[in-house]
Amino acid sequence: MLAHLPEDQLKAYFGKVKLRAMTDKTVVSQKRLREILAGVRDDGYALIDEELEVGLRSIAVPVRGAGGNVVAALNVGVQATRVSRRQMEEQFLPVLKRGAEELSILLP
């Protein structure tokens, strides 16, 4: 959801939040995080690989309201040792995208 904020809201977010490491893989550079967020916007999904918690891998897609704005996200988390990044992208991502499209139809 952060990737889809307008620039002024993203700037305000970075102005009040201190980025801190949750694991050794957490991105704590605002510049690098902005690059990642741009990639998320381009790719249409975010894949987090043990950045929040060791052993946790998750993938998320945006859910858009009728006006096209991102109003929510669908996310699946897995144990990183059991499901690879590739499996997340090949097996989970298509299902999440379909679910987000179906849910978007129901939202105002």
C-alpha positions as CSV (number, residue, x, y, z in Angstrom):
1,M,0.0,0.0,0.0
2,L,2.9,2.3,0.7
3,A,4.0,2.0,-2.9
4,H,0.8,3.5,-4.1
5,L,0.7,6.6,-1.9
6,P,0.9,9.9,-3.7
7,E,4.3,11.5,-3.4
8,D,3.2,14.1,-0.9
9,Q,1.8,11.4,1.4
10,L,4.9,9.3,1.0
11,K,7.1,12.2,1.8
12,A,5.0,12.9,4.9
13,Y,5.3,9.2,5.9
14,F,9.1,9.2,5.6
15,G,9.1,12.5,7.6
16,K,7.6,10.9,10.6
17,V,8.8,7.3,10.5
18,K,12.2,6.1,11.5
19,L,13.2,3.1,9.4
20,R,14.7,0.4,11.6
21,A,15.9,-3.1,11.0
22,M,13.7,-5.9,12.1
23,T,16.1,-8.5,10.6
24,D,19.4,-8.4,8.9
25,K,17.4,-8.2,5.6
26,T,15.3,-5.2,6.4
27,V,15.8,-2.2,4.1
28,V,16.5,0.8,6.3
29,S,17.7,3.2,3.6
30,Q,15.0,5.6,2.4
31,K,16.6,5.9,-1.0
32,R,16.7,2.1,-1.4
33,L,13.1,1.7,-0.1
34,R,11.9,4.3,-2.6
35,E,13.6,2.2,-5.4
36,I,11.8,-0.9,-4.2
37,L,8.5,0.9,-4.0
38,A,8.9,2.0,-7.6
39,G,9.5,-1.6,-8.5
40,V,6.4,-2.7,-6.6
41,R,4.3,-0.2,-8.5
42,D,5.7,-1.4,-11.8
43,D,5.5,-5.1,-11.0
44,G,2.0,-4.9,-9.4
45,Y,3.0,-6.9,-6.3
46,A,5.4,-6.9,-3.4
47,L,7.4,-9.9,-2.2
48,I,8.9,-9.6,1.3
49,D,11.7,-12.1,2.0
50,E,12.5,-12.3,5.7
51,E,12.6,-8.5,6.0
52,L,10.0,-8.3,8.8
53,E,10.7,-11.6,10.6
54,V,13.3,-14.3,10.1
55,G,11.6,-17.3,8.4
56,L,8.7,-15.3,7.0
57,R,8.2,-14.8,3.3
58,S,5.1,-13.0,2.0
59,I,3.6,-11.7,-1.2
60,A,0.9,-9.0,-1.6
61,V,-1.1,-7.4,-4.3
62,P,-3.1,-4.1,-4.2
63,V,-6.9,-4.0,-4.2
64,R,-8.3,-1.0,-5.9
65,G,-11.6,0.7,-5.3
66,A,-14.0,1.8,-8.0
67,G,-12.0,5.0,-8.5
68,G,-8.8,3.1,-9.2
69,N,-7.2,4.1,-5.9
70,V,-5.5,1.4,-3.8
71,V,-7.8,0.8,-0.7
72,A,-6.5,-2.5,0.6
73,A,-4.1,-5.4,-0.1
74,L,-4.3,-9.2,-0.3
75,N,-1.4,-10.9,1.3
76,V,-0.2,-14.5,1.9
77,G,2.6,-15.3,4.3
78,V,4.6,-18.6,4.3
79,Q,7.4,-20.3,6.1
80,A,10.5,-19.3,4.0
81,T,12.1,-22.8,4.3
82,R,9.0,-24.5,2.8
83,V,8.0,-22.2,-0.1
84,S,10.5,-20.5,-2.5
85,R,10.3,-17.0,-3.9
86,R,9.7,-18.7,-7.3
87,Q,6.7,-20.7,-6.0
88,M,5.3,-17.5,-4.5
89,E,5.5,-15.8,-7.9
90,E,4.3,-18.7,-10.0
91,Q,1.7,-20.3,-7.8
92,F,0.4,-17.7,-5.3
93,L,0.6,-14.5,-7.3
94,P,-1.9,-15.4,-10.0
95,V,-4.4,-16.5,-7.3
96,L,-3.9,-13.3,-5.4
97,K,-4.3,-11.1,-8.5
98,R,-7.5,-12.9,-9.4
99,G,-8.8,-12.4,-5.9
100,A,-7.9,-8.7,-5.9
101,E,-9.7,-8.2,-9.2
102,E,-12.8,-10.0,-7.9
103,L,-12.8,-8.0,-4.7
104,S,-12.3,-4.7,-6.6
105,I,-15.6,-5.2,-8.4
106,L,-17.4,-5.3,-5.0
107,L,-15.8,-2.1,-3.6
108,P,-17.2,1.4,-3.9
